[in-house]
């Protein structure tokens, strides 16, 4: 095999299998730290052996087996497991794990549920899951939470220590215990999706690998707990992902919803999502994810921005804000008011939200205000708002968009 082919295969395995290999190694080796070391050992070995011996037929199984046995060899050399020799024998005698989809799914679900264990603080659950399941760096998680990177790192370290010290079981909880864990699980899956939908930093706005992974995990959770909110989350992700190819142009620049070519939206995903929404609504129990999916569904069904049912969207935001109040929900509702009633009403609604606090450091809030000001012809005010948004924005595509808006204002 050529070096180029082996390198491509290795890069592909790292991109698609890394998180799954890690999840299986955590189960087999009984801890995060050992599994992460084993993961690095496995890929280092692959970089040496695959160009010489060829890519194995089952890269996932090869990486799991190699990482596990390299870690066991290290333990032997360091003489750490003398007292735990029976466990070592059990590990070395285990059969090579098959690459069956169900085994992979189970391991990843176990990893999600251990990261979201109720004994961990909520902020630690999200940070740990984004790190271990989503594969985000500590810096990326910190940007998503507007928190210092050392703070996020401490949360992750403490969470791992608590899992180790309390010997929290690496397992999917029984059905009776699922309700206490499912909210955190859905939250972190959606956080993973959002980082793929709109990356907080990096050269590209979209990270399709994370969005795809979140959708896959959402399907697994539905198989475990087919409830309205799990249906709603999957539907919401599918509807957003259906527009993926139209959200940026060939240069990677942002294309607003009103300018996207709706004929290129993935209508199969839209139809699947609508079926999930319809099925969930029969329960007459609507949670935040289902309500957001219903809003996204109205956008997907509309032939254009002007033909969108903005009155219904505002009404759904009203319900969502009563059920799960947040500054971002209030901001989205205010923007929808602007589309329903005109930019003057929209600007007033956005100003009211900003006065309540909580969004001063959120660049999209200032961009939304700037857009209403621009539509009203308030060029000087819009310029100040766009400049504030640009100062806060970190993603290159978003910065280019805001710079283009400022350039348009300068032309008048």
NUSE-125348 format. One record per atom (N, C-alpha, C): x negated, y negated, z negated; residue in three letters. Coordinates in steps of 0.1 Angstrom, whole numbers, plus 5000, padded with zeros to 4 digits. Layout:
N
XYZala...
% end
This chain:
412
499250125000unk500050005000unk499149885000unk499549775008unk498749655008unk498949574995unk497949494993unk497949414981unk499149314981unk499449264993unk500549174994unk501849234990unk502049364995unk503349434992unk503449464977unk502349514972unk502349544957unk502549414949unk501949304953unk502149184945unk503649144946unk504249154958unk505649114960unk506549204952unk506249334951unk507049424943unk506949394928unk505749354924unk505449324910unk506249194907unk506149094915unk506848964913unk508348994912unk508849074921unk510249104921unk510749174909unk509849274904unk510249344892unk510249244880unk509249154880unk509149064869unk510448974868unk510848934880unk512048844882unk513248914878unk513449044882unk514749104880unk514849204869unk513649264865unk513749364855unk513149324841unk512449214840unk511749184828unk512649184816unk513849114817unk514749114805unk515349254802unk515549334812unk516149464809unk515049554803unk513849544808unk512749624802unk512549584788unk512649454785unk512449414771unk513549464762unk514749464767unk515849514759unk515749654755unk515249734765unk515049884762unk513949904753unk512849824755unk511649844746unk512049804732unk512849704730unk513249664716unk513949784709unk514849854717unk515449974711unk514450084708unk513550104717unk512650224716unk511550194705unk511150074704unk510050034695unk510449974682unk511749934681unk512349894668unk512049754664unk511549664673unk511349534669unk510949444681unk511149314679unk510949214689unk509449204693unk508649184682unk507249154685unk506549274692unk506749394688unk506149504694unk506649524708unk507949494711unk508549504724unk507949404733unk507749284728unk507149174737unk505749204741unk504949264731unk503549304734unk503549414744unk504449514743unk504549624752unk504949574766unk505849474766unk506249424779unk505049364787unk504249284780unk503049224786unk502049334790unk501849434782unk500949544785unk501449624798unk502749644799unk503349714810unk503049634823unk503349504823unk503149434836unk501649414839unk500849404829unk499349404831unk498949534838unk499449644833unk499049774839unk499549784853unk500849734855unk501349744869unk500549654879unk500049544874unk499249454883unk497949534887unk497449624879unk496249694882unk496549824890unk497649894886unk497850024892unk498750024904unk499649934905unk500549944917unk499849924930unk498849824931unk498149804944unk497349934947unk496850004937unk496050124939unk496850254942unk497850264934unk498650394934unk499950384941unk500450264944unk501750244950unk502750204940unk503850144945unk504950104936unk505750224933unk506050254920unk506850374916unk508250364922unk508850474923unk510250484929unk511250414919unk510950414906unk511750354897unk510950264888unk510850134892unk509950044885unk510450024871unk511750014868unk512249994855unk511750104845unk511950224849unk511550334841unk510050344839unk509350314849unk507850314848unk507350204838unk507950084839unk507549974830unk507850004816unk509050064814unk509450104800unk508550204794unk508350314802unk507450424797unk506050374795unk505550294804unk504150244803unk504050154791unk504950064789unk504849974778unk504950044765unk505850144764unk506050214752unk504850294748unk504250364757unk503150454754unk501850364751unk501750254758unk500550164755unk500650114741unk501850074736unk502050024723unk501750134713unk502250254716unk501950374706unk500450394706unk499750394717unk498350404717unk497650304708unk498150174709unk497550074701unk497750094687unk499050144683unk499250174669unk498350284664unk498150384672unk497250484668unk495850434666unk495350354675unk493950304674unk493850214661unk494850144658unk494750054646unk495150124633unk495550244635unk495850324623unk496950264614unk497950204621unk498950144613unk500150234609unk500250344616unk501450424614unk501150554606unk500150564598unk499850684591unk501050724583unk501650634576unk502850664567unk504050694575unk504050654588unk505250664596unk505050764607unk504150864605unk503750964615unk505051034621unk505951074612unk507151144618unk507851054629unk507950924626unk508550834636unk507750834649unk506450834647unk505550824659unk505750954667unk505851064661unk506051194668unk507351184676unk508451134669unk509751124676unk509651034688unk508950924687unk508750834699unk508050904710unk506950964707unk506151024717unk506751144724unk507751204717unk508351324722unk509651294730unk510051164729unk511251124736unk511051134751unk512151164758unk512051174772unk511951034778unk511351034790unk511350904797unk512750854800unk513050724796unk514350684798unk514850674812unk515950724816unk516450714829unk516850574833unk516850544845unk517250404850unk518650404853unk519550464845unk520950464848unk521550334844unk522450274852unk522950144849unk523650134835unk524250244831unk524950244818unk523950224807unk522750294808unk521750284798unk521250144797unk520950084809unk520449944809unk521549854803unk522749864807unk523849784801unk523949794786unk523849914781unk523949934767unk522849864759unk521649874765unk520449814758unk520649654758unk521049604769unk521249454769unk522349404760unk523449484760unk524549444751unk524049464736unk523349564733unk522749574719unk521949454716unk521049414726unk520249294723unk521049174721unk522049154729unk522949034727unk523549034713unk524149154709unk524849154696unk523949144684unk522649194685unk521749174674unk521349034673unk521148964685unk520848824684unk521948734679unk523148784680unk524348714676unk524948764663unk524148834655unk524648894642unk525148784633unk526248804626unk526848694618unk525948654606unk524948734602unk524148694591unk523048594595unk522948574609unk522048464613unk522748334615unk522048224612unk522748094614unk523148074628unk524248004631unk524747984645unk523647924654unk522947824650unk521947764659unk520747864662unk520447954652unk519448054654unk519948164664unk521248194663unk521748294672unk521548254687unk522048124689unk521948074703unk520548074708unk519648014699unk518248004704unk517548134706unk517848234697unk517248364699unk517748434711unk519048424714unk519548494726unk519048424738unk519048294739unk518548234751unk517048264753unk516348284743unk514948324744unk514748464749unk515448564742unk515148704744unk516048764755unk517248714757unk518148764767unk518048684780unk518148544778unk518148454789unk516748434795unk515648464787unk514348444792unk513948304793unk514648204786unk514248064786unk513048044777unk512247944781unk511147914772unk511647834760unk510847824750unk511147744738unk511447594742unk510647544752unk510847404756unk512147384763unk512547484772unk513847474779unk514947474769unk514847564759unk515947564749unk516047434741unk514847384738unk514847254731unk515447144739unk515247144752unk515847034760unk517347054760unk517847184761unk519247204762unk519947164749unk519247164738unk519847134725unk519446994720unk518646924729unk518146794725unk517446794711unk516646894709unk515946924697unk514446934699unk513546904690unk512146924692unk511847074694unk510847104702unk510447244705unk509947314692unk509247254683unk508847324671unk510047364662unk511047284663unk512247324655unk512947444661unk513047454674unk513547574680unk512647694678unk511347674679unk510447784676unk510647844662unk510747754652unk511047794638unk512347874637unk513347824644unk514647904643unk514448044648unk513748054659unk513548184665unk512748274656unk511648224651unk510848304642unk511548344629unk512348254624unk513148294612unk514148394615unk514848384626unk515848484630unk515248624632unk514048634639unk513448764640unk513048814627unk512548734618unk512148774605unk513348834597unk514448764598unk515648814591unk516148944596unk516148964609unk516549084615unk515649194610unk514349174610unk513349274605unk513549304590unk513649194582unk513649214568unk514949274563unk516049244570unk517349304566unk517649434573unk516749474582unk516949594590unk518249594597unk518549484603unk519849474610unk519849574622unk520849654623unk520949764632unk520949714647unk520249774655unk520149744669unk521249824676unk522449774676unk523649854681unk524749754684unk525649804693unk526949734696unk527849764684unk528449664678unk529349684667unk530649754671unk531249824661unk532449884663unk533549784667unk534649834672unk535749744677unk536249654665unk536349704653unk536849624642unk535949504639unk534649524642unk533649414639unk533449314651unk534049354663unk533749274674unk534249124673unk535449104668unk535948964668unk535048874661unk534348914650unk533448824643unk532248794650unk531948874661unk530648854668unk530948794682unk532148804687unk532348784702unk532148634705unk532548544696unk532448394699unk531048354702unk530148404693unk528748374696unk528148434708unk528648554711unk528148624723unk528648544736unk529948504736unk530448424747unk529648294749unk529448234737unk528748104738unk527348114744unk526548214740unk525248224745unk525248264760unk526148354764unk526248384778unk526548264786unk527448184782unk527748054789unk526547964789unk525747954778unk524647874778unk523547924788unk523448054789unk522548104799unk523048064813unk524348084816unk524848044829unk524647894832unk524847814822unk524747664824unk523247634827unk522347694821unk520947674825unk520647714839unk521347814844unk521247844858unk521947754867unk523147704863unk523947624871unk523347484872unk522747434862unk522147294862unk520947304853unk519747344858unk518547364850unk518147224843unk517747234831unk517447114823unk516147054829unk515247134835unk514047084840unk513547184851unk512547144858unk511947224869unk512247174882unk511647224893unk511747164906unk513147174912unk513947284908unk515247304914unk516347284904unk517447234909unk518647214901unk519247344897unk519247444906unk519947574904unk518947684902unk519147764891unk518347884889unk519348004890unk519448054903unk520448154906unk520248284898unk518948314894unk518748434886unk519448434873unk519448314866unk520148304853unk521648304855unk522148244865unk523648244867unk524048384870unk523348454878unk523648594882unk523648684870unk522548664861unk522448744849unk523648724840unk523948594838unk525148564829unk526448624834unk526648614847unk527848674852unk527848834850unk526748894852unk526649034850unk526949074835unk526348994826unk526649014812unk528148984809unk528648884815unk530148864813unk530948984817unk530649044828unk531349164832unk531149274822unk529949294816unk529749394806unk530649374794unk530749244790unk531449214778unk532949244780unk533449214792unk534849244795unk535149394794unk534149474798unk534349614796unk534349664782unk533749584773unk533749614759unk534949554752unk535349434756unk536449364749unk537249284759unk538249354766unk539049284776unk540149194770unk539649074765unk540548974759unk540648854768unk541648764765unk541848644773unk540548564775unk539848544764unk538648454764unk537548514772unk537348654771unk536248714779unk536648704794unk537948724797unk538348704811unk538148564815unk538448464806unk538348324810unk536848284812unk535948334804unk534548304806unk534048354819unk534348484823unk533948534835unk534548454847unk535748424846unk536448344857unk535848214859unk535448144847unk534848014848unk533548024855unk532748124851unk531348134858unk531548164872unk532448254876unk532648294890unk533048164898unk533948084893unk534347974900unk533247874903unk532447844892unk531347754894unk530247814904unk530047944903unk529048014911unk529548014926unk530848014928unk531348024942unk530847904950unk530547794943unk530147674950unk528647654951unk527947754947unk526447744945unk525747684958unk526047744969unk525347714981unk525647574987unk526747514982unk527147374987unk526747264977unk526247294966unk525947194955unk524647114958unk523747174966unk522547094970unk522347114985unk521747014991unk521447025005unk520147095008unk519747095020unk518447165024unk517247115017unk517246985013unk516146925006unk516246944991unk517247014986unk517447034972unk518146914964unk518646824972unk519346704966unk520846734963unk521346674953unk522746704948unk523746654959unk524746744961unk525946714969unk527146714959unk527746594958unk528846584949unk530046674953unk530946704944unk532046794947unk532846734958unk533046604959unk533946544969unk533346554983unk532046584984unk531346594997unk530946735000unk531246834992unk530846974995unk531747035006unk531147115014unk531947185024unk532647305018unk533947285016unk534747385009unk534947515017unk534747505030unk534847625038unk533647725035unk532647675029unk531447755026unk531547815012unk532547775004unk532647834991unk532947984992unk532448064982unk532648204982unk534048244978unk534948254988unk536348274985unk536648404978unk535748504980unk535948624973unk535748614958unk534848534954unk534648504939unk535748424934unk536248324942unk537448244938unk538648334936unk538848424945unk540048514944unk539948604931unk538748654929unk538548734917unk538748664905unk538248534904unk538448454892unk539848424890unk540648394901unk542048354899unk542848474894unk542448594898unk543048714893unk542848734878unk541648704874unk541248714860unk542048614852unk542248494857unk542948384850unk544448424849unk545048474860unk546448514860unk546648624850unk545748724850unk545848834840unk545748784826unk544848694823unk544648644810unk545848564805unk546448484814unk547548404810unk548748474806unk548848604811unk550048684807unk550048704792unk548948694785unk548848714771unk549448594763unk549648484770unk550048354764unk549148314752unk547848354753unk546848304743unk545748244751unk545648114751unk544648044759unk543647984750unk542348014752unk541247964744unk540447864753unk539347804748unk538647704755unk538047754769unk537647874770unk537047924782unk538147944793unk539247994789unk540348014798unk540947884803unk541047784794unk541447654798unk540447584808unk539147604805unk538147544815unk538247624828unk538547754828unk538647824840unk539847784848unk540947754841unk542147704848unk541847574855unk541047484848unk540747354854unk539847374867unk538847464865unk537947494877unk538747554888unk539847634884unk540647694895unk541447594903unk541847494896unk542647384903unk541647314913unk540447294910unk539447234919unk539247334931unk539147464928unk538847554939unk539947574948unk541247554944unk542347574952unk542647444960unk542147334956unk542547204963unk541747204977unk542447154987unk541747145000unk540747025001unk540846924992unk539946814991unk540046754977unk539146654975unk539246584962unk540446504961unk540946434972unk542146354971unk543346444969unk543346564973unk544546654972unk544546734959unk543546714951unk543446784938unk544546744928unk545046834921unk546146804911unk545546744899unk545146614899unk544546554888unk545446544876unk546746524878unk547646514867unk547546644858unk547546764865unk547546884858unk546146904852unk545146854858unk543746874852unk543646784839unk544246664839unk544246584827unk545046654816unk546146714820unk547046774810unk546246894804unk545546974812unk544747084807unk543647034798unk542946924801unk541946864792unk542546814779unk543846764780unk544446734767unk544646854758unk545046964763unk545147084755unk543747134750unk542847124759unk541447174756unk540847084745unk541146954745unk540546864735unk541246884722unk542546924722unk543146954709unk542647084703unk542347174712unk541947314707unk540447314703unk539647244711unk538147244709unk537647104712unk537947014703unk537446874705unk535946854705unk535446784715unk534046754716unk533946624725unk532846554723unk532646434731unk532546464746unk531946574750unk531846614764unk533146644770unk534046714763unk535446734767unk536146604769unk535946514760unk536646384761unk536146304773unk534846314775unk534246254787unk534746304800unk534846444801unk535446504813unk536846464815unk537646454804unk539046414805unk539046264811unk538246184805unk538246044809unk537846034824unk536946104829unk536646104843unk537846154852unk538546254847unk539746294854unk540846194854unk540946114843unk541846004843unk541545904853unk540245874855unk539845784866unk540245834880unk540245964882unk540646024895unk542146014896unk542846034885unk544346024885unk544945884886unk544345794878unk544945664877unk544145554883unk542945584888unk542045474893unk540945444885unk539845384891unk538645354883unk538745264872unk539645174872unk539845084860unk540245154848unk541245244850unk541745334839unk540645424835unk539845474844unk538845574841unk537745504833unk537345384837unk536245314830unk536645284816unk537945244814unk538445214800unk538345344792unk538745454798unk538745584790unk537345624787unk536345604796unk534945644794unk534345554783unk534645424784unk534145334774unk534645374760unk535945414759unk536445454746unk535745574741unk535445664749unk534745784745unk533345754740unk532645664748unk531245624744unk531245554731unk532245474728unk532345394715unk532545494703unk533045614706unk533145704695unk531845764691unk530845754699unk529545804695unk529345944700unk528045994699unk527746134702unk527246154716unk527346054725unk526946074739unk525845974743unk525345894734unk524345794738unk523145844745unk522745964741unk521546034747unk521946124759unk523146124763unk523646214774unk523746144787unk522746174796unk522646094808unk523946104817unk524646214816unk525846224825unk526946124820unk526946094807unk527945994803unk527745864809unk526445814809unk526145684815unk526245694830unk526045804836unk526245814851unk527745804854unk528545864846unk530045864848unk530545714847unk530045644837unk530445504835unk529945424847unk528745454851unk528145384863unk529045404875unk529545524877unk530345554889unk531645474889unk532245464878unk533445384877unk533245244879unk532145194874unk531745054876unk531445024891unk530745124897unk530445104911unk531645104919unk532645184916unk533845194924unk534745064922unk534544994911unk535244874908unk534444754914unk533244774920unk532544664925unk531644584915unk531544644903unk530744584892unk529244624894unk528644564903unk527244614907unk526244594896unk526244474889unk525244454879unk525444554867unk526744574863unk526944664852unk526644804856unk526944844869unk526644974873unk525145004874unk524444904878unk522944914878unk522444944864unk522844874854unk522344894841unk522745034836unk523945084839unk524345214835unk523545324842unk523345304855unk522545404863unk521045404857unk520545284854unk519145284849unk519045354835unk520145344827unk520145414814unk520245564817unk521045604826unk521145744829unk519845804835unk519145724843unk517845764849unk516845774838unk516845694828unk515845694818unk515945824810unk517245874809unk517445994801unk517346124809unk517546114822unk517546234830unk516146294832unk516046424832unk514746494833unk514646574846unk515746624850unk515846714862unk515546634875unk514546674883unk514146604895unk515346574904unk516146674907unk517346644916unk518246544910unk518546544897unk519346444891unk518746304892unk517446304890unk516746174890unk516746114905unk516646204915unk516646154928unk518046104932unk519146164926unk520446124929unk520645984923unk520245964910unk520445834904unk519645724910unk518445764915unk517545664922unk518245624935unk518845714942unk519645684954unk520745594952unk521445614941unk522645524937unk522045384935unk520945374927unk520445244925unk519945174938unk519445254947unk519045194960unk520245144968unk521345214967unk522545174974unk523045044968unk522945034955unk523444904948unk522544784952unk521244814954unk520244714957unk520544664971unk521144744980unk521444704994unk522544604995unk523344584984unk524544494985unk524244364978unk
% end
